[in-house]
């Protein structure tokens, strides 16, 4: 999944019952992704994201 596609995916998935706090991708530029539910931190790494519960979701 490209960084652009992952950003769109995160923007769509971030919701009150599925709060994403951090996303990793090899092409992330250490930025924040603004969503309707708040900002998600973007870090360089293998494609995955972390929920506010602490659970990781591999992509």
PyMOL commands that place a pseudoatom at each C-alpha (Angstrom):
pseudoatom trace, name=CA, resn=UNK, resi=1, chain=A, elem=C, hetatm=0, pos=[0.000, 0.000, 0.000]
pseudoatom trace, name=CA, resn=UNK, resi=2, chain=A, elem=C, hetatm=0, pos=[1.442, 3.387, -0.927]
pseudoatom trace, name=CA, resn=UNK, resi=3, chain=A, elem=C, hetatm=0, pos=[1.832, 6.150, 1.661]
pseudoatom trace, name=CA, resn=UNK, resi=4, chain=A, elem=C, hetatm=0, pos=[-0.880, 8.182, -0.112]
pseudoatom trace, name=CA, resn=UNK, resi=5, chain=A, elem=C, hetatm=0, pos=[-3.291, 5.214, -0.021]
pseudoatom trace, name=CA, resn=UNK, resi=6, chain=A, elem=C, hetatm=0, pos=[-2.480, 4.485, 3.616]
pseudoatom trace, name=CA, resn=UNK, resi=7, chain=A, elem=C, hetatm=0, pos=[-3.139, 8.111, 4.594]
pseudoatom trace, name=CA, resn=UNK, resi=8, chain=A, elem=C, hetatm=0, pos=[-6.592, 7.910, 2.961]
pseudoatom trace, name=CA, resn=UNK, resi=9, chain=A, elem=C, hetatm=0, pos=[-7.215, 4.551, 4.667]
pseudoatom trace, name=CA, resn=UNK, resi=10, chain=A, elem=C, hetatm=0, pos=[-6.327, 5.989, 8.095]
pseudoatom trace, name=CA, resn=UNK, resi=11, chain=A, elem=C, hetatm=0, pos=[-8.508, 9.064, 7.538]
pseudoatom trace, name=CA, resn=UNK, resi=12, chain=A, elem=C, hetatm=0, pos=[-11.445, 6.766, 6.716]
pseudoatom trace, name=CA, resn=UNK, resi=13, chain=A, elem=C, hetatm=0, pos=[-10.888, 4.283, 9.589]
pseudoatom trace, name=CA, resn=UNK, resi=14, chain=A, elem=C, hetatm=0, pos=[-10.220, 6.669, 12.466]
pseudoatom trace, name=CA, resn=UNK, resi=15, chain=A, elem=C, hetatm=0, pos=[-13.458, 6.777, 14.490]
pseudoatom trace, name=CA, resn=UNK, resi=16, chain=A, elem=C, hetatm=0, pos=[-14.569, 7.061, 18.127]
pseudoatom trace, name=CA, resn=UNK, resi=17, chain=A, elem=C, hetatm=0, pos=[-14.761, 3.260, 18.432]
pseudoatom trace, name=CA, resn=UNK, resi=18, chain=A, elem=C, hetatm=0, pos=[-11.522, 2.681, 16.439]
pseudoatom trace, name=CA, resn=UNK, resi=19, chain=A, elem=C, hetatm=0, pos=[-9.159, 5.481, 17.521]
pseudoatom trace, name=CA, resn=UNK, resi=20, chain=A, elem=C, hetatm=0, pos=[-5.822, 5.338, 15.746]
pseudoatom trace, name=CA, resn=UNK, resi=21, chain=A, elem=C, hetatm=0, pos=[-2.972, 7.068, 17.567]
pseudoatom trace, name=CA, resn=UNK, resi=22, chain=A, elem=C, hetatm=0, pos=[0.086, 6.198, 15.461]
pseudoatom trace, name=CA, resn=UNK, resi=23, chain=A, elem=C, hetatm=0, pos=[0.673, 4.891, 11.955]
pseudoatom trace, name=CA, resn=UNK, resi=24, chain=A, elem=C, hetatm=0, pos=[3.948, 3.543, 10.519]
pseudoatom trace, name=CA, resn=UNK, resi=25, chain=A, elem=C, hetatm=0, pos=[4.955, 3.324, 6.862]
pseudoatom trace, name=CA, resn=UNK, resi=26, chain=A, elem=C, hetatm=0, pos=[8.360, 3.152, 5.114]
pseudoatom trace, name=CA, resn=UNK, resi=27, chain=A, elem=C, hetatm=0, pos=[7.592, 6.415, 3.257]
pseudoatom trace, name=CA, resn=UNK, resi=28, chain=A, elem=C, hetatm=0, pos=[6.100, 8.361, 6.190]
pseudoatom trace, name=CA, resn=UNK, resi=29, chain=A, elem=C, hetatm=0, pos=[7.730, 11.734, 6.667]
pseudoatom trace, name=CA, resn=UNK, resi=30, chain=A, elem=C, hetatm=0, pos=[7.295, 12.043, 10.447]
pseudoatom trace, name=CA, resn=UNK, resi=31, chain=A, elem=C, hetatm=0, pos=[4.175, 14.133, 10.072]
pseudoatom trace, name=CA, resn=UNK, resi=32, chain=A, elem=C, hetatm=0, pos=[0.662, 14.123, 11.476]
pseudoatom trace, name=CA, resn=UNK, resi=33, chain=A, elem=C, hetatm=0, pos=[-2.448, 13.025, 9.619]
pseudoatom trace, name=CA, resn=UNK, resi=34, chain=A, elem=C, hetatm=0, pos=[-5.442, 15.247, 10.395]
pseudoatom trace, name=CA, resn=UNK, resi=35, chain=A, elem=C, hetatm=0, pos=[-8.696, 13.281, 10.666]
pseudoatom trace, name=CA, resn=UNK, resi=36, chain=A, elem=C, hetatm=0, pos=[-12.219, 14.096, 11.828]
pseudoatom trace, name=CA, resn=UNK, resi=37, chain=A, elem=C, hetatm=0, pos=[-11.334, 12.411, 15.139]
pseudoatom trace, name=CA, resn=UNK, resi=38, chain=A, elem=C, hetatm=0, pos=[-8.055, 14.246, 15.748]
pseudoatom trace, name=CA, resn=UNK, resi=39, chain=A, elem=C, hetatm=0, pos=[-4.457, 13.932, 14.619]
pseudoatom trace, name=CA, resn=UNK, resi=40, chain=A, elem=C, hetatm=0, pos=[-2.662, 10.630, 14.034]
pseudoatom trace, name=CA, resn=UNK, resi=41, chain=A, elem=C, hetatm=0, pos=[1.122, 10.578, 14.426]
pseudoatom trace, name=CA, resn=UNK, resi=42, chain=A, elem=C, hetatm=0, pos=[3.034, 9.192, 11.401]
pseudoatom trace, name=CA, resn=UNK, resi=43, chain=A, elem=C, hetatm=0, pos=[6.358, 7.407, 11.874]
pseudoatom trace, name=CA, resn=UNK, resi=44, chain=A, elem=C, hetatm=0, pos=[8.796, 5.626, 9.554]
pseudoatom trace, name=CA, resn=UNK, resi=45, chain=A, elem=C, hetatm=0, pos=[8.596, 1.823, 9.823]
pseudoatom trace, name=CA, resn=UNK, resi=46, chain=A, elem=C, hetatm=0, pos=[6.784, -1.276, 8.618]
pseudoatom trace, name=CA, resn=UNK, resi=47, chain=A, elem=C, hetatm=0, pos=[3.186, -0.573, 7.549]
pseudoatom trace, name=CA, resn=UNK, resi=48, chain=A, elem=C, hetatm=0, pos=[0.921, -0.873, 10.611]
pseudoatom trace, name=CA, resn=UNK, resi=49, chain=A, elem=C, hetatm=0, pos=[-1.046, 1.278, 13.018]
pseudoatom trace, name=CA, resn=UNK, resi=50, chain=A, elem=C, hetatm=0, pos=[-1.737, 1.382, 16.742]
pseudoatom trace, name=CA, resn=UNK, resi=51, chain=A, elem=C, hetatm=0, pos=[-5.093, 1.950, 18.393]
pseudoatom trace, name=CA, resn=UNK, resi=52, chain=A, elem=C, hetatm=0, pos=[-5.647, 3.933, 21.589]
pseudoatom trace, name=CA, resn=UNK, resi=53, chain=A, elem=C, hetatm=0, pos=[-6.194, 0.562, 23.315]
pseudoatom trace, name=CA, resn=UNK, resi=54, chain=A, elem=C, hetatm=0, pos=[-2.536, -0.283, 22.588]
pseudoatom trace, name=CA, resn=UNK, resi=55, chain=A, elem=C, hetatm=0, pos=[-3.387, -2.947, 19.994]
pseudoatom trace, name=CA, resn=UNK, resi=56, chain=A, elem=C, hetatm=0, pos=[-1.423, -3.028, 16.729]
pseudoatom trace, name=CA, resn=UNK, resi=57, chain=A, elem=C, hetatm=0, pos=[-2.962, -3.680, 13.317]
pseudoatom trace, name=CA, resn=UNK, resi=58, chain=A, elem=C, hetatm=0, pos=[-0.539, -4.965, 10.665]
pseudoatom trace, name=CA, resn=UNK, resi=59, chain=A, elem=C, hetatm=0, pos=[-1.193, -3.837, 7.113]
for i in range(1, 59): cmd.bond("trace and resi %d" % i, "trace and resi %d" % (i + 1))
show_as sticks, trace
zoom trace
